[in-house]
Amino acid sequence: MADTYLQVIFWAFFALMAIAGIRVVTTRNVIHAALYLVATLLGAASMYVLLYAEFVAWVQVLVYVGAVVVLMLFGLMLTRAPIGSANFDNNQRLVGAVCAGLLFAVTSFIMVGAFEGQEIDFTGTEGTKVQSIGEAIFSIYVLPFEIVSVLLLAALVGAVVISRRDEGRVDS
């Protein structure tokens, strides 16, 4: 019975994430796109909670929702990017939709083939040990971890530099 409830909750979060993900790429307002991205990332964190990976869910919320989206919003505000419904549309929508559909089909085929017949064991505690995750991040994956932090810092500094350069300019 509890398994049925988990499946209903999973599909509800999946539907919300799918709608928010589609709205990220279809909305014309950049701020709204960032907020839809927040909803999508929170949905992903809720999926981690359903998989009993609470630590990964909190990392998802803190790193992606808390840092990346805030950084993106600061970058938008500092660079004075067009926020409203500017017309960025072109005639390549069909090509983009076909490419996205093909990418989805290929990725789905690969994932189904790779994990066919496997089941997730929720009784063990191997996947939820915070100590093993911390050791992996700060030993094996320390270089990618630091590269991501430097990349985020460079993006913020670049946004500040671009906004400062535009302040001295007078539009004619």
C-alpha positions in Angstrom: 0.0 0.0 0.0 2.8 2.4 0.8 4.4 1.5 -2.5 1.3 2.8 -4.3 1.4 6.1 -2.4 5.1 6.5 -3.3 4.3 5.9 -7.0 1.5 8.5 -6.9 3.8 11.0 -5.3 6.5 10.2 -7.8 4.2 10.7 -10.8 2.9 14.0 -9.3 6.4 15.3 -8.9 7.3 14.1 -12.4 4.3 16.0 -13.9 5.2 19.2 -12.0 8.9 18.9 -13.1 7.9 18.2 -16.7 5.6 21.2 -16.9 8.2 23.5 -15.2 10.9 22.2 -17.4 8.9 22.9 -20.5 8.1 26.4 -19.2 11.8 27.1 -18.6 12.4 26.9 -22.4 9.1 28.3 -23.6 8.6 31.4 -21.5 9.6 34.7 -22.9 10.5 36.3 -19.6 14.0 35.4 -18.3 13.0 35.9 -14.6 10.1 33.6 -15.0 12.4 31.0 -16.7 14.7 31.2 -13.6 11.8 30.6 -11.3 10.6 27.7 -13.4 14.1 26.3 -13.2 13.9 26.6 -9.4 10.7 24.5 -9.5 12.3 21.9 -11.7 15.4 21.6 -9.4 13.2 21.4 -6.3 11.3 18.6 -8.0 14.6 16.8 -8.6 15.4 17.2 -4.9 12.0 15.7 -4.0 12.8 12.7 -6.2 16.0 12.2 -4.1 13.9 12.3 -1.0 11.7 9.6 -2.4 14.8 7.5 -3.1 15.9 7.9 0.6 18.9 10.0 -0.4 18.2 12.9 1.9 21.8 14.2 1.9 21.8 14.4 -1.9 18.4 16.2 -1.8 19.8 18.9 0.5 22.9 19.3 -1.6 20.6 19.7 -4.6 18.7 22.4 -2.8 21.7 24.2 -1.4 24.0 24.1 -4.4 21.6 24.3 -7.4 18.6 26.1 -6.1 20.5 28.3 -3.6 23.7 29.1 -5.5 23.3 28.6 -9.2 19.9 30.2 -9.6 20.8 33.1 -7.3 24.0 33.5 -9.4 22.0 33.5 -12.6 19.6 36.1 -11.2 22.4 38.3 -10.1 24.0 38.0 -13.5 20.8 39.0 -15.2 20.3 42.0 -12.9 23.9 43.2 -13.1 24.2 42.9 -16.9 20.9 44.6 -17.6 19.9 41.7 -19.9 16.5 42.1 -21.6 14.1 40.7 -19.0 10.7 41.3 -20.5 9.1 39.6 -23.4 11.5 40.5 -26.2 11.1 38.8 -29.5 13.8 36.2 -29.7 11.8 33.8 -31.8 13.1 32.5 -35.1 12.1 29.9 -37.7 14.1 27.0 -36.2 11.5 25.7 -33.8 10.7 22.6 -35.8 14.4 21.7 -36.1 14.8 22.2 -32.3 11.8 20.1 -31.6 13.0 17.3 -33.8 16.5 17.4 -32.3 15.1 17.3 -28.8 12.8 14.4 -29.6 15.7 12.4 -31.2 17.9 13.2 -28.2 15.1 12.0 -25.8 14.6 8.8 -27.8 18.3 7.9 -27.9 18.8 8.7 -24.2 15.7 6.7 -23.3 16.9 3.7 -25.4 20.3 3.8 -23.7 18.9 4.1 -20.2 16.3 1.3 -20.6 19.0 -0.9 -22.1 21.5 -0.1 -19.3 19.1 -0.6 -16.3 16.7 -3.2 -17.7 15.6 -5.7 -15.0 17.4 -4.0 -12.2 15.6 -3.0 -9.0 16.6 -0.5 -6.3 17.1 -2.0 -2.8 15.8 0.5 -0.3 16.6 -1.7 2.7 20.4 -1.2 2.7 22.1 2.0 3.9 25.0 1.9 1.4 23.8 4.7 -0.8 23.0 7.1 2.0 26.2 7.3 4.0 27.2 10.9 4.2 30.8 10.0 5.1 31.4 7.9 1.9 29.9 10.7 -0.2 32.1 13.3 1.4 35.2 11.1 1.0 34.4 10.7 -2.7 33.8 14.4 -3.3 36.9 15.6 -1.5 39.3 12.8 -2.7 38.3 11.4 -6.1 36.3 14.4 -7.4 38.1 17.3 -5.7 39.3 18.7 -9.0 35.9 18.9 -10.7 34.4 20.3 -7.5 37.0 23.1 -7.4 36.7 23.8 -11.2 32.9 24.3 -10.7 33.4 26.7 -7.9 36.0 28.7 -9.9 33.6 28.7 -12.9 30.8 30.1 -10.7 33.1 32.8 -9.3 34.3 33.8 -12.8 30.7 34.1 -14.0 29.8 36.4 -11.2 33.0 38.5 -11.6 32.3 38.7 -15.4 28.8 39.9 -14.8 30.1 42.7 -12.5 32.8 43.7 -15.1 30.3 43.8 -17.9 27.8 45.9 -15.8 30.6 48.3 -14.7 31.7 48.7 -18.3 28.1 49.6 -19.4 27.7 52.2 -16.7 30.1 54.6 -18.3 28.5 54.3 -21.7 25.8 56.8 -22.7 23.2 55.6 -25.1 22.5 57.9 -28.0 
